[in-house]
Amino acid sequence: MRVIPIGIWGGYPNKNEATSAFLIEQDGFRCLVDCGSGVLAAVQNYVELRNLDAVVISHYHPDHIADIGVLQHAAMVGMQLKEWNTPLIIYAHDKDLEEFKKLSYKGVTEGRAIRAAETLELGPWQVSFCETIHPVYCLAMKFTADGKTVVFTADTSWKKELIDFSRESDLLVAEANLYEKHLGIIQGHMSGSQAGKLAELASAKQLLLTHLPQYGELEEVLEAAKSRYTGQVEFAVIGKTYEV
């Protein structure tokens, strides 16, 4: 399994970059995890759009879906040119039915519902989900294949159920949008120390921090995570390939 960070920012992209999104690959199957602002331009550095096999969306905030519309335009052009042979499948929850319906577009993309109680067979992976704590309904996701596991927390406040969900993951990709001073003030997100605590309690083998703030001294977030987690931890590096 290979995981490539496409963007690492929360809320909106930093200049010339993208909001938090990841490309996950195995056995020639390529899945994009979230598709927010700047993601469509950035992901083309690593894969031709026509070679995407699926997209999985955690929730419907703009920093996670802003580029879905232009992805649909790309799919439409690709199918008109007969470069794309089948509709691109976009997986997301249907708790917001209005947003979910938008994922199916003119036969070039097709929305399919995912649910916390169900496991999705997607390419080489089994993908399971866990509801997070966020202002809108949001799902963390776990990709498992060949005894290896990658967990994406998506956007969430601290939630103890994520400990078992992330248990012994080979790679835990955790949001760390808050500085410690913002805990209890800004809702729906974790701080660096909470991401580290989650990784430590779950015995995760490696921790990547994402959905980062564009302001302040980012090293404070990393040091806070290191204060609670004894394993390998770093900010997700855009374009770096993490082998699991």
C-alpha positions as CSV (number, residue, x, y, z in Angstrom):
1,M,0.0,0.0,0.0
2,R,1.3,3.4,-0.9
3,V,0.0,6.7,0.5
4,I,0.8,10.0,-1.1
5,P,-0.3,13.3,0.6
6,I,-1.8,15.6,-2.0
7,G,-2.6,18.5,0.3
8,I,-2.2,19.0,4.1
9,W,-4.2,22.1,5.0
10,G,-7.4,22.5,6.9
11,G,-10.2,25.0,6.0
12,Y,-8.6,26.4,2.9
13,P,-5.3,25.8,1.0
14,N,-2.1,27.6,1.6
15,K,-0.8,29.4,-1.4
16,N,-0.2,27.1,-4.4
17,E,-1.2,24.1,-2.4
18,A,-4.3,22.1,-1.5
19,T,-6.5,21.1,1.4
20,S,-6.0,17.8,3.1
21,A,-6.3,14.9,0.7
22,F,-4.4,11.7,-0.1
23,L,-3.9,9.3,-2.9
24,I,-3.8,5.7,-1.9
25,E,-2.5,3.0,-4.3
26,Q,-2.2,-0.8,-4.3
27,D,-2.0,-3.4,-7.1
28,G,-2.6,-0.7,-9.7
29,F,-5.8,0.5,-8.0
30,R,-5.8,4.2,-7.2
31,C,-8.2,5.9,-4.8
32,L,-8.4,9.6,-3.9
33,V,-9.3,10.3,-0.3
34,D,-11.2,13.7,-0.2
35,C,-11.2,16.2,-3.0
36,G,-11.2,19.7,-1.6
37,S,-9.8,23.0,-2.8
38,G,-6.7,22.7,-5.0
39,V,-6.7,18.9,-5.0
40,L,-7.6,18.3,-8.6
41,A,-4.6,20.3,-9.9
42,A,-2.3,18.8,-7.3
43,V,-3.2,15.2,-7.8
44,Q,-2.3,15.3,-11.4
45,N,1.4,15.5,-10.4
46,Y,1.0,11.8,-9.4
47,V,-1.7,10.2,-11.5
48,E,-3.6,11.0,-14.7
49,L,-7.2,11.8,-13.8
50,R,-8.5,9.0,-16.1
51,N,-6.5,6.5,-14.1
52,L,-8.3,7.3,-10.8
53,D,-10.4,4.2,-9.9
54,A,-12.4,5.7,-7.0
55,V,-12.9,8.7,-4.7
56,V,-13.9,8.4,-1.1
57,I,-15.3,11.6,0.7
58,S,-15.3,11.9,4.5
59,H,-17.9,14.7,4.6
60,Y,-19.3,17.6,2.8
61,H,-17.4,20.6,4.0
62,P,-15.9,22.6,1.1
63,D,-12.3,21.8,2.1
64,H,-13.1,18.2,1.4
65,I,-15.4,18.4,-1.7
66,A,-14.7,21.8,-3.3
67,D,-13.1,20.2,-6.4
68,I,-15.7,17.5,-7.0
69,G,-17.4,19.7,-9.5
70,V,-14.3,20.2,-11.6
71,L,-13.5,16.5,-11.3
72,Q,-16.9,15.8,-12.8
73,H,-16.1,18.2,-15.7
74,A,-12.8,16.3,-16.2
75,A,-14.7,13.0,-16.3
76,M,-17.2,14.4,-18.7
77,V,-14.5,15.7,-21.1
78,G,-12.7,12.4,-20.7
79,M,-15.7,10.4,-21.7
80,Q,-16.5,12.6,-24.6
81,L,-13.0,12.0,-25.9
82,K,-13.5,8.3,-25.1
83,E,-10.5,8.3,-22.8
84,W,-12.6,7.4,-19.8
85,N,-14.6,4.2,-20.3
86,T,-16.7,4.0,-17.2
87,P,-18.2,6.4,-14.7
88,L,-16.0,7.4,-11.8
89,I,-17.4,6.1,-8.5
90,I,-17.5,8.6,-5.7
91,Y,-18.2,7.1,-2.3
92,A,-19.6,9.2,0.5
93,H,-22.3,9.1,3.2
94,D,-25.9,9.9,2.4
95,K,-26.8,11.6,5.7
96,D,-26.9,14.8,3.7
97,L,-29.0,13.6,0.8
98,E,-28.9,16.9,-1.1
99,E,-25.1,16.8,-1.2
100,F,-25.0,13.1,-1.9
101,K,-27.2,13.4,-5.0
102,K,-24.7,15.9,-6.5
103,L,-22.1,13.2,-6.7
104,S,-23.9,11.6,-9.6
105,Y,-23.5,13.7,-12.6
106,K,-24.6,13.1,-16.2
107,G,-23.5,9.5,-16.2
108,V,-19.8,10.5,-15.8
109,T,-19.6,10.1,-12.0
110,E,-21.8,8.0,-9.7
111,G,-22.3,8.5,-6.0
112,R,-22.5,5.5,-3.8
113,A,-23.4,5.5,-0.2
114,I,-21.0,4.4,2.6
115,R,-22.2,3.7,6.2
116,A,-20.4,3.4,9.5
117,A,-21.9,-0.1,10.1
118,E,-20.8,-1.5,6.8
119,T,-17.5,-2.6,5.2
120,L,-16.8,-1.6,1.6
121,E,-14.9,-3.9,-0.7
122,L,-12.9,-1.4,-2.8
123,G,-10.3,-2.7,-5.2
124,P,-7.7,-4.6,-3.1
125,W,-9.0,-3.1,0.2
126,Q,-11.6,-3.6,2.8
127,V,-12.7,-0.1,3.9
128,S,-14.5,0.4,7.2
129,F,-15.8,3.6,8.7
130,C,-16.3,5.3,12.1
131,E,-18.4,8.3,12.8
132,T,-16.4,11.3,14.1
133,I,-17.3,14.3,16.2
134,H,-17.6,17.3,13.8
135,P,-20.2,20.0,13.1
136,V,-21.5,17.9,10.2
137,Y,-21.7,14.2,9.8
138,C,-18.2,12.8,9.0
139,L,-16.6,9.4,8.7
140,A,-13.1,8.3,9.6
141,M,-11.9,5.5,7.3
142,K,-9.7,2.4,7.6
143,F,-8.1,0.7,4.5
144,T,-7.0,-2.9,5.1
145,A,-5.3,-5.3,2.8
146,D,-2.7,-8.1,3.2
147,G,-2.6,-7.6,6.9
148,K,-1.7,-3.9,6.7
149,T,-3.9,-1.0,7.8
150,V,-4.0,2.7,7.1
151,V,-6.4,4.9,9.1
152,F,-7.6,8.4,8.2
153,T,-9.3,10.1,11.1
154,A,-10.9,12.8,8.9
155,D,-12.1,15.8,10.8
156,T,-12.9,15.2,14.4
157,S,-12.7,16.2,18.0
158,W,-11.2,13.7,20.4
159,K,-13.3,10.5,20.4
160,K,-12.3,7.5,22.4
161,E,-13.9,5.1,19.9
162,L,-11.2,6.1,17.4
163,I,-8.7,4.3,19.7
164,D,-10.1,0.8,18.8
165,F,-10.8,1.9,15.3
166,S,-7.1,2.8,14.9
167,R,-5.7,-0.1,16.9
168,E,-2.3,-1.2,15.7
169,S,-2.6,0.6,12.4
170,D,0.5,0.6,10.3
171,L,-0.1,4.2,9.4
172,L,-2.4,6.6,11.3
173,V,-3.2,9.8,9.4
174,A,-4.6,12.1,12.0
175,E,-5.9,15.6,11.8
176,A,-4.1,18.1,14.0
177,N,-5.8,21.4,13.3
178,L,-5.6,23.0,16.7
179,Y,-2.9,24.5,18.8
180,E,-3.2,23.5,22.5
181,K,-4.4,26.9,23.5
182,H,-7.5,26.5,21.2
183,L,-8.7,23.3,22.9
184,G,-12.2,23.9,24.2
185,I,-12.5,27.0,22.1
186,I,-12.6,25.6,18.5
187,Q,-14.8,22.6,18.2
188,G,-14.7,19.6,15.8
189,H,-10.9,19.2,15.6
190,M,-8.0,17.7,17.5
191,S,-4.7,19.3,18.6
192,G,-1.3,17.8,18.2
193,S,-1.3,16.3,21.7
194,Q,-4.6,14.7,21.0
195,A,-3.4,13.2,17.7
196,G,-0.3,11.9,19.6
197,K,-2.5,10.5,22.4
198,L,-4.6,8.7,19.9
199,A,-1.6,7.1,18.2
200,E,-0.1,6.1,21.5
201,L,-3.3,4.5,22.9
202,A,-4.0,2.8,19.7
203,S,-0.4,1.5,19.4
204,A,-0.2,2.9,15.9
205,K,3.2,2.2,14.2
206,Q,3.5,5.6,12.5
207,L,1.7,8.9,12.8
208,L,1.2,11.5,10.1
209,L,-0.3,14.9,11.0
210,T,-2.6,16.6,8.5
211,H,-5.4,19.2,8.2
212,L,-2.9,21.7,9.6
213,P,-3.6,25.4,10.5
214,Q,-2.1,28.0,8.2
215,Y,-1.2,30.3,11.1
216,G,1.0,30.2,14.1
217,E,4.2,28.1,14.6
218,L,3.5,24.7,13.2
219,E,6.4,23.2,15.1
220,E,4.3,23.6,18.2
221,V,1.8,21.1,16.8
222,L,4.5,18.6,16.0
223,E,6.1,18.9,19.4
224,A,2.8,18.5,21.1
225,A,2.2,15.3,19.2
226,K,5.7,14.0,20.2
227,S,5.0,14.8,23.8
228,R,2.2,12.1,23.8
229,Y,3.4,9.6,21.2
230,T,6.6,7.6,21.5
231,G,6.6,6.3,17.9
232,Q,7.6,7.9,14.6
233,V,5.6,11.1,13.9
234,E,5.9,13.8,11.2
235,F,3.8,16.3,9.3
236,A,2.5,14.6,6.1
237,V,4.8,15.7,3.3
238,I,3.1,16.7,0.1
239,G,4.2,14.3,-2.7
240,K,6.1,11.9,-0.4
241,T,5.3,8.2,-0.9
242,Y,4.6,6.4,2.4
243,E,5.0,2.6,1.9
244,V,2.9,0.4,4.2
